[in-house]
Structures are given as structure tokens and as C-alpha cells.
């Protein structure tokens, strides 16, 4: 089985290194030539919760793609999809499968390019950061390196099974028949902590340590859950023992429980900075429209207010438009926590 990982940033580099270390094979594809050259010359290095040095990998730039790939794992930022994904078409056949593990809800737009029968999706339950060419940092303990995948229609096909078999080289891989359920669960995690990380320019640990920031994150999650219910989505339990519906609240006691749960869940992700924040640091467009923006857009469809998600999007957009400096925790002053009974 010929496998490619399209997008060898933080997660792609980590996945490539772990897959290679565990005896699997995949070709890393990335537009950053300096990164590709370093990977080929010195291998992939992973720091943080893993200590992998100079793990041999094969990396190429998109113009070097050749032949047919049986499986392509997509770890690009969604902002690159329109430009990058059509380039895969000459390198796929009718039996090929494209598995998008991107943030947000990308399956519909990906299927428009490759067809629903060749598109599956999934969520990555771990985070990382790109440090320099050839080097990435894992922010999550290895025992939490879980990936859940599924087809758009919920069928467990041979293509889904093939992707699962490959992803087992990267950690724990699980097939789920409720793809939108796992997608919205991951979107909850991204919108709450990653959204606040981008809006405040801080780590997840700094968010859960601050009472007001943690309360804001709880309200972000609460808005998402209520919007998902309006859509008819049943959110899955993607973290064993953690029912995300416990993050929904309408009173002060419920909010306190939600904050406690977020602190428990994210205690293992304390060093993590949102990938959106990392992009903002680099001065490149981030995925805010595909994360918190999705909550806002769906809230609008159902005439449901999402003020916390709205403000996160506003802050990030203001920074990208150079209207405000790089976000800091001073932005907490822009959030207003409502009084609840």
C-alpha cells in the first residue's frame, strides 16, 4: 500500500516519524523545501512528550509527486485546500482514498474534489508545534495519541479499514460510524481552547489556570453544543470517560462544572499553543473561519447567538487585518461573563 502524508507541518512530521519508527512507510509531501531537504538529509526529530532523533523518512515537494497513491492522509491547513488538493487528482485511481484529518468540518469540500466514495475523515486527538526544518514538538502524552476515522455515510468500507491499518503505525486508530459526531467533538475542543489560545496569545495551561479565561472557554463550548443540537448532530465521546454534553449549561452551577471538566481534560495539554496562534505568530492566515467561524455560521442559520465565538473570530480577524497588535491576555477585558442564577 503506497501512502502519502500531504502536509508535513507539526502533525505531519510527528506522524511521519512515529510511523517510520514503528515500521510503517509513508511519503511526506510539503511545500516547504527547506523542511523537506532537512527531513531527507537528517530525518525527522520530535521533541516534547516524545524523544525521537533523526528518524529516517522520505519527503518530497508537491511538484515531485509521481505514480499512484493508495492512501493520502491530508494534514494541510484548510486555508491551503483549494490550491493544493486538485494536484492530487493525477496521482489517484478509483480505488484510492483521501483521508482528511484537518481541523473543522472539511469533508464536504474535500468530497467535491475527489468524490464521496474516495473521501473519509477523522480527528487527531493530539497536538504539536513546528519548531524548525526537520523538527516538531509533541504537546500530548503518547498514550493519548488517538485518531478516529469514518466514512461520510457511516459505512465501514475496505478503504476505511485500509486507512485504519496504516494509522495504527501512528498510535491508536479507531473506526467510528458517526463521523460528524467525532468532528463536532473535535471542533468543540478546537473552538474552546484553541480559539481562546488564539484570542489571548497564550497556552492551554494559561487558559485553564485563569478563572475568567476558563469561563470564556466554557461559554465557547456551551455555544457549540447548543448549535450542534440544533443541527441534529450527536457529539461523540472522543476522550474515554469524558461526556462532552457535561459542558452544556444554563446556570452558574452548570458553568462551574463545565470549567472543572475543561481543567481536567486539558491538564494533559498544558504546553500546547493553538495551531491558529502559531500561524498568527508566523504572519500567515489561520483557520479561524473553519473552527470558531463554523460555530458562528451555523448559529446564524438557526438564529442562535454565539457571542463568545463571535468575539474570538473578531479578535483574530482584527489582528490579521493589522488593526490590533498580537493578542495577549489583555484581551480578556473584551469578554463579558454573564451572570447566571
BALOBA-1460 file (C-alpha; in Angstrom, 3 decimals):
// residues 341
<rec num="1" residu="x" x="0.000" y="0.000" z="0.000"/>
<rec num="2" residu="x" x="1.510" y="3.313" z="-1.129"/>
<rec num="3" residu="x" x="0.756" y="6.054" z="1.391"/>
<rec num="4" residu="x" x="1.396" y="9.795" z="1.323"/>
<rec num="5" residu="x" x="1.006" y="12.366" z="4.087"/>
<rec num="6" residu="x" x="0.132" y="15.697" z="2.485"/>
<rec num="7" residu="x" x="1.177" y="18.483" z="4.809"/>
<rec num="8" residu="x" x="4.292" y="17.762" z="6.854"/>
<rec num="9" residu="x" x="3.969" y="20.561" z="9.366"/>
<rec num="10" residu="x" x="3.860" y="19.761" z="13.068"/>
<rec num="11" residu="x" x="1.392" y="16.855" z="12.983"/>
<rec num="12" residu="x" x="2.621" y="15.528" z="9.637"/>
<rec num="13" residu="x" x="6.224" y="15.492" z="10.812"/>
<rec num="14" residu="x" x="5.297" y="13.771" z="14.069"/>
<rec num="15" residu="x" x="3.132" y="11.229" z="12.261"/>
<rec num="16" residu="x" x="5.845" y="10.524" z="9.702"/>
<rec num="17" residu="x" x="8.447" y="9.975" z="12.409"/>
<rec num="18" residu="x" x="6.249" y="7.705" z="14.542"/>
<rec num="19" residu="x" x="5.074" y="5.693" z="11.528"/>
<rec num="20" residu="x" x="8.663" y="5.151" z="10.388"/>
<rec num="21" residu="x" x="9.844" y="4.248" z="13.896"/>
<rec num="22" residu="x" x="7.049" y="1.661" z="14.155"/>
<rec num="23" residu="x" x="7.902" y="0.013" z="10.840"/>
<rec num="24" residu="x" x="5.423" y="1.721" z="8.530"/>
<rec num="25" residu="x" x="6.111" y="3.641" z="5.344"/>
<rec num="26" residu="x" x="4.750" y="6.936" z="4.084"/>
<rec num="27" residu="x" x="5.959" y="9.699" z="1.803"/>
<rec num="28" residu="x" x="5.800" y="13.146" z="3.392"/>
<rec num="29" residu="x" x="4.713" y="15.893" z="0.985"/>
<rec num="30" residu="x" x="5.245" y="19.532" z="1.896"/>
<rec num="31" residu="x" x="5.725" y="22.805" z="0.035"/>
<rec num="32" residu="x" x="8.439" y="23.980" z="2.448"/>
<rec num="33" residu="x" x="11.558" y="22.926" z="0.538"/>
<rec num="34" residu="x" x="13.941" y="23.712" z="3.386"/>
<rec num="35" residu="x" x="11.899" y="21.433" z="5.647"/>
<rec num="36" residu="x" x="11.773" y="18.685" z="3.003"/>
<rec num="37" residu="x" x="15.528" y="18.904" z="2.424"/>
<rec num="38" residu="x" x="16.235" y="18.689" z="6.159"/>
<rec num="39" residu="x" x="13.913" y="15.689" z="6.580"/>
<rec num="40" residu="x" x="15.691" y="13.842" z="3.782"/>
<rec num="41" residu="x" x="19.169" y="14.777" z="4.990"/>
<rec num="42" residu="x" x="18.800" y="14.286" z="8.748"/>
<rec num="43" residu="x" x="15.469" y="12.529" z="9.271"/>
<rec num="44" residu="x" x="12.598" y="13.727" z="11.451"/>
<rec num="45" residu="x" x="13.180" y="14.820" z="15.042"/>
<rec num="46" residu="x" x="10.365" y="15.013" z="17.598"/>
<rec num="47" residu="x" x="10.737" y="16.704" z="20.982"/>
<rec num="48" residu="x" x="8.308" y="17.297" z="23.839"/>
<rec num="49" residu="x" x="6.461" y="14.203" z="25.034"/>
<rec num="50" residu="x" x="8.457" y="12.071" z="22.584"/>
<rec num="51" residu="x" x="12.217" y="11.988" z="22.158"/>
<rec num="52" residu="x" x="12.839" y="10.834" z="18.603"/>
<rec num="53" residu="x" x="16.031" y="11.908" z="16.900"/>
<rec num="54" residu="x" x="16.796" y="11.741" z="13.195"/>
<rec num="55" residu="x" x="14.190" y="9.121" z="12.303"/>
<rec num="56" residu="x" x="14.646" y="8.265" z="8.602"/>
<rec num="57" residu="x" x="11.748" y="9.474" z="6.440"/>
<rec num="58" residu="x" x="11.193" y="10.198" z="2.755"/>
<rec num="59" residu="x" x="9.954" y="13.689" z="1.932"/>
<rec num="60" residu="x" x="9.128" y="15.451" z="-1.334"/>
<rec num="61" residu="x" x="7.662" y="18.738" z="-2.528"/>
<rec num="62" residu="x" x="4.295" y="18.633" z="-4.359"/>
<rec num="63" residu="x" x="5.926" y="19.010" z="-7.793"/>
<rec num="64" residu="x" x="7.856" y="15.786" z="-7.133"/>
<rec num="65" residu="x" x="4.760" y="13.608" z="-6.738"/>
<rec num="66" residu="x" x="4.732" y="10.635" z="-9.078"/>
<rec num="67" residu="x" x="2.730" y="7.477" z="-9.608"/>
<rec num="68" residu="x" x="-0.464" y="6.495" z="-7.814"/>
<rec num="69" residu="x" x="-1.078" y="6.708" z="-4.069"/>
<rec num="70" residu="x" x="-3.438" y="4.200" z="-2.462"/>
<rec num="71" residu="x" x="-3.947" y="6.357" z="0.632"/>
<rec num="72" residu="x" x="-3.361" y="10.065" z="1.136"/>
<rec num="73" residu="x" x="-3.562" y="11.466" z="4.663"/>
<rec num="74" residu="x" x="-4.310" y="15.194" z="4.471"/>
<rec num="75" residu="x" x="-2.852" y="17.306" z="7.273"/>
<rec num="76" residu="x" x="-2.748" y="20.630" z="5.454"/>
<rec num="77" residu="x" x="-4.334" y="23.717" z="6.895"/>
<rec num="78" residu="x" x="-7.770" y="24.116" z="5.294"/>
<rec num="79" residu="x" x="-6.643" y="27.501" z="4.019"/>
<rec num="80" residu="x" x="-4.412" y="25.617" z="1.529"/>
<rec num="81" residu="x" x="-7.029" y="23.155" z="0.253"/>
<rec num="82" residu="x" x="-8.254" y="24.985" z="-2.822"/>
<rec num="83" residu="x" x="-4.735" y="25.372" z="-4.168"/>
<rec num="84" residu="x" x="-3.159" y="22.085" z="-3.054"/>
<rec num="85" residu="x" x="-5.781" y="19.327" z="-3.244"/>
<rec num="86" residu="x" x="-6.510" y="19.346" z="-7.012"/>
<rec num="87" residu="x" x="-2.847" y="18.486" z="-7.557"/>
<rec num="88" residu="x" x="-3.530" y="15.051" z="-6.077"/>
<rec num="89" residu="x" x="-6.015" y="14.051" z="-8.784"/>
<rec num="90" residu="x" x="-3.443" y="12.717" z="-11.314"/>
<rec num="91" residu="x" x="-1.983" y="10.557" z="-8.542"/>
<rec num="92" residu="x" x="-5.182" y="8.767" z="-7.527"/>
<rec num="93" residu="x" x="-7.173" y="5.964" z="-9.110"/>
<rec num="94" residu="x" x="-10.714" y="4.779" z="-8.446"/>
<rec num="95" residu="x" x="-9.537" y="2.641" z="-5.522"/>
<rec num="96" residu="x" x="-7.512" y="5.400" z="-3.859"/>
<rec num="97" residu="x" x="-8.770" y="7.082" z="-0.711"/>
<rec num="98" residu="x" x="-8.151" y="10.553" z="0.696"/>
<rec num="99" residu="x" x="-8.436" y="10.818" z="4.481"/>
<rec num="100" residu="x" x="-8.699" y="14.370" z="5.759"/>
<rec num="101" residu="x" x="-7.556" y="14.767" z="9.345"/>
<rec num="102" residu="x" x="-7.757" y="18.544" z="9.178"/>
<rec num="103" residu="x" x="-9.419" y="20.814" z="11.678"/>
<rec num="104" residu="x" x="-13.014" y="21.897" z="11.241"/>
<rec num="105" residu="x" x="-15.564" y="20.098" z="9.068"/>
<rec num="106" residu="x" x="-13.708" y="19.680" z="5.744"/>
<rec num="107" residu="x" x="-15.290" y="16.513" z="4.346"/>
<rec num="108" residu="x" x="-17.908" y="18.142" z="2.124"/>
<rec num="109" residu="x" x="-15.435" y="20.401" z="0.321"/>
<rec num="110" residu="x" x="-12.865" y="17.589" z="0.021"/>
<rec num="111" residu="x" x="-15.506" y="15.244" z="-1.413"/>
<rec num="112" residu="x" x="-16.363" y="17.876" z="-4.025"/>
<rec num="113" residu="x" x="-12.854" y="17.356" z="-5.411"/>
<rec num="114" residu="x" x="-12.374" y="13.597" z="-5.031"/>
<rec num="115" residu="x" x="-15.908" y="12.217" z="-4.732"/>
<rec num="116" residu="x" x="-17.610" y="10.919" z="-1.613"/>
<rec num="117" residu="x" x="-16.548" y="7.328" z="-2.364"/>
<rec num="118" residu="x" x="-12.874" y="8.343" z="-2.163"/>
<rec num="119" residu="x" x="-13.200" y="10.660" z="0.845"/>
<rec num="120" residu="x" x="-13.113" y="9.767" z="4.518"/>
<rec num="121" residu="x" x="-12.422" y="11.971" z="7.511"/>
<rec num="122" residu="x" x="-11.243" y="11.824" z="11.054"/>
<rec num="123" residu="x" x="-9.895" y="13.590" z="14.089"/>
<rec num="124" residu="x" x="-6.425" y="13.693" z="15.607"/>
<rec num="125" residu="x" x="-6.500" y="13.576" z="19.395"/>
<rec num="126" residu="x" x="-3.088" y="15.109" z="19.920"/>
<rec num="127" residu="x" x="-1.315" y="18.352" z="19.225"/>
<rec num="128" residu="x" x="2.074" y="19.573" z="18.205"/>
<rec num="129" residu="x" x="4.142" y="22.523" z="17.091"/>
<rec num="130" residu="x" x="6.577" y="23.032" z="14.227"/>
<rec num="131" residu="x" x="9.908" y="24.240" z="15.610"/>
<rec num="132" residu="x" x="12.290" y="24.397" z="12.658"/>
<rec num="133" residu="x" x="13.063" y="22.449" z="9.472"/>
<rec num="134" residu="x" x="13.072" y="18.765" z="10.365"/>
<rec num="135" residu="x" x="11.903" y="19.285" z="13.958"/>
<rec num="136" residu="x" x="8.449" y="19.238" z="15.589"/>
<rec num="137" residu="x" x="7.288" y="19.132" z="19.208"/>
<rec num="138" residu="x" x="4.603" y="16.786" z="20.548"/>
<rec num="139" residu="x" x="2.368" y="18.550" z="23.070"/>
<rec num="140" residu="x" x="0.407" y="15.458" z="24.136"/>
<rec num="141" residu="x" x="1.423" y="12.364" z="26.079"/>
<rec num="142" residu="x" x="1.897" y="9.369" z="23.733"/>
<rec num="143" residu="x" x="-0.838" y="7.331" z="25.434"/>
<rec num="144" residu="x" x="-3.333" y="9.938" z="24.216"/>
<rec num="145" residu="x" x="-2.240" y="9.694" z="20.573"/>
<rec num="146" residu="x" x="-5.616" y="8.543" z="19.248"/>
<rec num="147" residu="x" x="-7.034" y="9.036" z="15.748"/>
<rec num="148" residu="x" x="-10.685" y="8.329" z="14.945"/>
<rec num="149" residu="x" x="-11.836" y="7.971" z="11.346"/>
<rec num="150" residu="x" x="-15.015" y="7.230" z="9.443"/>
<rec num="151" residu="x" x="-16.749" y="7.491" z="6.087"/>
<rec num="152" residu="x" x="-19.164" y="10.293" z="5.296"/>
<rec num="153" residu="x" x="-22.137" y="7.910" z="5.150"/>
<rec num="154" residu="x" x="-21.013" y="5.832" z="8.133"/>
<rec num="155" residu="x" x="-20.214" y="2.664" z="6.181"/>
<rec num="156" residu="x" x="-17.166" y="0.661" z="7.254"/>
<rec num="157" residu="x" x="-15.648" y="0.006" z="3.840"/>
<rec num="158" residu="x" x="-12.392" y="-1.654" z="2.826"/>
<rec num="159" residu="x" x="-10.979" y="1.806" z="2.177"/>
<rec num="160" residu="x" x="-11.755" y="2.836" z="5.745"/>
<rec num="161" residu="x" x="-10.169" y="-0.369" z="7.047"/>
<rec num="162" residu="x" x="-7.044" y="0.233" z="4.945"/>
<rec num="163" residu="x" x="-6.622" y="3.709" z="6.399"/>
<rec num="164" residu="x" x="-7.154" y="2.343" z="9.907"/>
<rec num="165" residu="x" x="-4.433" y="-0.259" z="9.380"/>
<rec num="166" residu="x" x="-1.953" y="2.393" z="8.292"/>
<rec num="167" residu="x" x="-2.827" y="4.807" z="11.094"/>
<rec num="168" residu="x" x="-2.122" y="2.116" z="13.685"/>
<rec num="169" residu="x" x="1.549" y="2.784" z="12.946"/>
<rec num="170" residu="x" x="0.952" y="6.318" z="14.259"/>
<rec num="171" residu="x" x="-0.741" y="5.333" z="17.524"/>
<rec num="172" residu="x" x="-4.230" y="4.126" z="18.361"/>
<rec num="173" residu="x" x="-6.641" y="4.170" z="15.406"/>
<rec num="174" residu="x" x="-10.397" y="3.721" z="15.803"/>
<rec num="175" residu="x" x="-13.201" y="3.495" z="13.222"/>
<rec num="176" residu="x" x="-16.340" y="5.443" z="14.132"/>
<rec num="177" residu="x" x="-19.610" y="5.259" z="12.190"/>
<rec num="178" residu="x" x="-20.682" y="8.734" z="13.383"/>
<rec num="179" residu="x" x="-18.165" y="10.937" z="11.578"/>
<rec num="180" residu="x" x="-19.998" y="14.194" z="12.208"/>
<rec num="181" residu="x" x="-20.253" y="13.249" z="15.879"/>
<rec num="182" residu="x" x="-16.476" y="12.985" z="16.212"/>
<rec num="183" residu="x" x="-15.963" y="16.022" z="14.004"/>
<rec num="184" residu="x" x="-18.120" y="18.235" z="16.222"/>
<rec num="185" residu="x" x="-16.468" y="16.799" z="19.330"/>
<rec num="186" residu="x" x="-13.045" y="17.785" z="17.985"/>
<rec num="187" residu="x" x="-14.463" y="21.125" z="16.840"/>
<rec num="188" residu="x" x="-15.563" y="21.684" z="20.434"/>
<rec num="189" residu="x" x="-12.021" y="21.097" z="21.665"/>
<rec num="190" residu="x" x="-10.560" y="23.344" z="18.980"/>
<rec num="191" residu="x" x="-13.054" y="26.170" z="19.329"/>
<rec num="192" residu="x" x="-12.920" y="26.304" z="23.129"/>
<rec num="193" residu="x" x="-9.221" y="26.080" z="23.913"/>
<rec num="194" residu="x" x="-7.612" y="26.744" z="20.532"/>
<rec num="195" residu="x" x="-9.948" y="29.649" z="19.915"/>
<rec num="196" residu="x" x="-9.145" y="31.215" z="23.274"/>
<rec num="197" residu="x" x="-5.428" y="30.488" z="22.774"/>
<rec num="198" residu="x" x="-5.529" y="32.442" z="19.505"/>
<rec num="199" residu="x" x="-7.573" y="35.294" z="21.001"/>
<rec num="200" residu="x" x="-5.343" y="35.622" z="24.077"/>
<rec num="201" residu="x" x="-1.969" y="34.642" z="22.617"/>
<rec num="202" residu="x" x="-1.323" y="32.032" z="25.296"/>
<rec num="203" residu="x" x="-1.032" y="28.315" z="26.016"/>
<rec num="204" residu="x" x="-3.849" y="25.991" z="27.015"/>
<rec num="205" residu="x" x="-2.373" y="25.824" z="30.506"/>
<rec num="206" residu="x" x="-2.593" y="29.592" z="30.893"/>
<rec num="207" residu="x" x="-6.265" y="29.453" z="29.896"/>
<rec num="208" residu="x" x="-7.329" y="26.804" z="32.381"/>
<rec num="209" residu="x" x="-5.287" y="28.470" z="35.158"/>
<rec num="210" residu="x" x="-7.166" y="31.756" z="34.783"/>
<rec num="211" residu="x" x="-10.724" y="31.775" z="36.130"/>
<rec num="212" residu="x" x="-12.091" y="34.231" z="33.585"/>
<rec num="213" residu="x" x="-10.325" y="32.640" z="30.606"/>
<rec num="214" residu="x" x="-11.574" y="29.208" z="31.673"/>
<rec num="215" residu="x" x="-15.109" y="30.583" z="31.985"/>
<rec num="216" residu="x" x="-14.845" y="32.039" z="28.480"/>
<rec num="217" residu="x" x="-13.727" y="28.656" z="27.131"/>
<rec num="218" residu="x" x="-16.708" y="27.041" z="28.857"/>
<rec num="219" residu="x" x="-19.079" y="29.502" z="27.177"/>
<rec num="220" residu="x" x="-17.478" y="28.807" z="23.783"/>
<rec num="221" residu="x" x="-18.079" y="25.075" z="24.292"/>
<rec num="222" residu="x" x="-21.613" y="25.678" z="25.539"/>
<rec num="223" residu="x" x="-22.476" y="27.663" z="22.407"/>
<rec num="224" residu="x" x="-21.122" y="24.900" z="20.189"/>
<rec num="225" residu="x" x="-23.094" y="22.168" z="21.935"/>
<rec num="226" residu="x" x="-26.334" y="24.100" z="21.620"/>
<rec num="227" residu="x" x="-25.676" y="24.789" z="17.922"/>
<rec num="228" residu="x" x="-24.824" y="21.127" z="17.274"/>
<rec num="229" residu="x" x="-28.132" y="20.095" z="18.842"/>
<rec num="230" residu="x" x="-29.969" y="22.459" z="16.501"/>
<rec num="231" residu="x" x="-28.170" y="20.738" z="13.614"/>
<rec num="232" residu="x" x="-29.150" y="17.299" z="14.872"/>
<rec num="233" residu="x" x="-25.553" y="16.213" z="15.477"/>
<rec num="234" residu="x" x="-24.900" y="13.676" z="18.235"/>
<rec num="235" residu="x" x="-21.491" y="14.539" z="19.696"/>
<rec num="236" residu="x" x="-19.306" y="11.500" z="20.310"/>
<rec num="237" residu="x" x="-17.148" y="10.733" z="23.336"/>
<rec num="238" residu="x" x="-13.696" y="11.064" z="21.785"/>
<rec num="239" residu="x" x="-11.909" y="11.156" z="25.140"/>
<rec num="240" residu="x" x="-12.617" y="7.983" z="27.150"/>
<rec num="241" residu="x" x="-14.742" y="8.751" z="30.185"/>
<rec num="242" residu="x" x="-15.457" y="12.353" z="29.172"/>
<rec num="243" residu="x" x="-19.020" y="13.112" z="28.042"/>
<rec num="244" residu="x" x="-18.870" y="16.486" z="26.310"/>
<rec num="245" residu="x" x="-22.562" y="17.085" z="26.970"/>
<rec num="246" residu="x" x="-21.484" y="17.758" z="30.556"/>
<rec num="247" residu="x" x="-20.064" y="21.013" z="29.179"/>
<rec num="248" residu="x" x="-23.548" y="22.292" z="28.370"/>
<rec num="249" residu="x" x="-25.072" y="24.588" z="30.981"/>
<rec num="250" residu="x" x="-27.782" y="27.159" z="31.653"/>
<rec num="251" residu="x" x="-26.964" y="28.121" z="35.245"/>
<rec num="252" residu="x" x="-23.979" y="29.051" z="37.407"/>
<rec num="253" residu="x" x="-23.614" y="25.576" z="38.900"/>
<rec num="254" residu="x" x="-23.514" y="24.033" z="35.438"/>
<rec num="255" residu="x" x="-20.907" y="26.547" z="34.322"/>
<rec num="256" residu="x" x="-18.717" y="25.701" z="37.319"/>
<rec num="257" residu="x" x="-18.927" y="22.005" z="36.445"/>
<rec num="258" residu="x" x="-18.041" y="22.776" z="32.834"/>
<rec num="259" residu="x" x="-14.982" y="24.759" z="33.906"/>
<rec num="260" residu="x" x="-13.862" y="21.908" z="36.177"/>
<rec num="261" residu="x" x="-14.253" y="19.439" z="33.320"/>
<rec num="262" residu="x" x="-12.236" y="21.599" z="30.916"/>
<rec num="263" residu="x" x="-9.466" y="21.849" z="33.502"/>
<rec num="264" residu="x" x="-9.455" y="18.082" z="33.899"/>
<rec num="265" residu="x" x="-9.493" y="17.346" z="30.159"/>
<rec num="266" residu="x" x="-6.832" y="19.887" z="29.232"/>
<rec num="267" residu="x" x="-4.447" y="19.270" z="32.105"/>
<rec num="268" residu="x" x="-2.556" y="16.875" z="29.809"/>
<rec num="269" residu="x" x="-2.304" y="19.536" z="27.081"/>
<rec num="270" residu="x" x="-0.930" y="22.381" z="29.192"/>
<rec num="271" residu="x" x="2.073" y="23.321" z="26.984"/>
<rec num="272" residu="x" x="0.009" y="23.413" z="23.804"/>
<rec num="273" residu="x" x="-0.452" y="26.549" z="21.747"/>
<rec num="274" residu="x" x="-3.231" y="26.603" z="19.174"/>
<rec num="275" residu="x" x="-2.078" y="25.936" z="15.630"/>
<rec num="276" residu="x" x="-4.012" y="29.101" z="14.779"/>
<rec num="277" residu="x" x="-1.828" y="31.049" z="17.200"/>
<rec num="278" residu="x" x="1.288" y="29.502" z="15.653"/>
<rec num="279" residu="x" x="0.142" y="30.672" z="12.217"/>
<rec num="280" residu="x" x="-0.547" y="34.145" z="13.590"/>
<rec num="281" residu="x" x="2.992" y="34.235" z="15.000"/>
<rec num="282" residu="x" x="4.299" y="33.421" z="11.521"/>
<rec num="283" residu="x" x="2.114" y="36.070" z="9.914"/>
<rec num="284" residu="x" x="0.143" y="33.629" z="7.765"/>
<rec num="285" residu="x" x="-3.661" y="33.236" z="7.544"/>
<rec num="286" residu="x" x="-5.065" y="30.919" z="10.201"/>
<rec num="287" residu="x" x="-8.051" y="28.574" z="10.228"/>
<rec num="288" residu="x" x="-10.384" y="30.716" z="12.332"/>
<rec num="289" residu="x" x="-13.141" y="30.567" z="9.679"/>
<rec num="290" residu="x" x="-13.007" y="26.762" z="9.807"/>
<rec num="291" residu="x" x="-13.066" y="26.478" z="13.603"/>
<rec num="292" residu="x" x="-14.889" y="29.139" z="15.639"/>
<rec num="293" residu="x" x="-16.260" y="30.539" z="12.399"/>
<rec num="294" residu="x" x="-18.145" y="27.284" z="11.763"/>
<rec num="295" residu="x" x="-19.960" y="27.704" z="15.088"/>
<rec num="296" residu="x" x="-20.868" y="31.295" z="14.226"/>
<rec num="297" residu="x" x="-22.084" y="30.400" z="10.725"/>
<rec num="298" residu="x" x="-24.278" y="27.588" z="11.980"/>
<rec num="299" residu="x" x="-25.560" y="29.728" z="14.817"/>
<rec num="300" residu="x" x="-26.661" y="32.304" z="12.242"/>
<rec num="301" residu="x" x="-28.506" y="29.618" z="10.270"/>
<rec num="302" residu="x" x="-30.594" y="28.779" z="13.320"/>
<rec num="303" residu="x" x="-30.866" y="32.377" z="14.586"/>
<rec num="304" residu="x" x="-28.903" y="31.382" z="17.708"/>
<rec num="305" residu="x" x="-26.479" y="33.886" z="19.230"/>
<rec num="306" residu="x" x="-22.837" y="32.819" z="19.677"/>
<rec num="307" residu="x" x="-21.225" y="35.905" z="21.275"/>
<rec num="308" residu="x" x="-18.091" y="34.198" z="22.620"/>
<rec num="309" residu="x" x="-17.256" y="32.507" z="19.324"/>
<rec num="310" residu="x" x="-18.090" y="35.749" z="17.504"/>
<rec num="311" residu="x" x="-15.634" y="37.740" z="19.614"/>
<rec num="312" residu="x" x="-12.833" y="35.217" z="19.126"/>
<rec num="313" residu="x" x="-13.296" y="35.451" z="15.352"/>
<rec num="314" residu="x" x="-13.394" y="39.256" z="15.575"/>
<rec num="315" residu="x" x="-10.145" y="39.467" z="17.558"/>
<rec num="316" residu="x" x="-8.274" y="37.145" z="15.194"/>
<rec num="317" residu="x" x="-9.591" y="38.966" z="12.119"/>
<rec num="318" residu="x" x="-8.577" y="42.313" z="13.617"/>
<rec num="319" residu="x" x="-5.040" y="41.020" z="14.139"/>
<rec num="320" residu="x" x="-4.843" y="39.613" z="10.622"/>
<rec num="321" residu="x" x="-6.003" y="42.985" z="9.280"/>
<rec num="322" residu="x" x="-3.221" y="44.660" z="11.331"/>
<rec num="323" residu="x" x="-5.811" y="46.627" z="13.303"/>
<rec num="324" residu="x" x="-4.538" y="45.384" z="16.685"/>
<rec num="325" residu="x" x="-1.194" y="44.039" z="17.975"/>
<rec num="326" residu="x" x="-0.541" y="40.356" z="18.539"/>
<rec num="327" residu="x" x="-3.175" y="39.084" z="21.002"/>
<rec num="328" residu="x" x="-2.400" y="38.940" z="24.706"/>
<rec num="329" residu="x" x="-4.303" y="38.109" z="27.859"/>
<rec num="330" residu="x" x="-5.256" y="41.795" z="27.968"/>
<rec num="331" residu="x" x="-7.984" y="40.765" z="25.519"/>
<rec num="332" residu="x" x="-9.795" y="39.130" z="28.426"/>
<rec num="333" residu="x" x="-11.073" y="42.622" z="29.160"/>
<rec num="334" residu="x" x="-13.095" y="42.430" z="25.942"/>
<rec num="335" residu="x" x="-15.036" y="39.390" z="27.151"/>
<rec num="336" residu="x" x="-18.036" y="39.801" z="29.424"/>
<rec num="337" residu="x" x="-19.045" y="36.817" z="31.561"/>
<rec num="338" residu="x" x="-22.831" y="36.840" z="32.033"/>
<rec num="339" residu="x" x="-24.324" y="36.470" z="35.482"/>
<rec num="340" residu="x" x="-26.198" y="33.192" z="35.865"/>
<rec num="341" residu="x" x="-28.550" y="32.041" z="38.612"/>
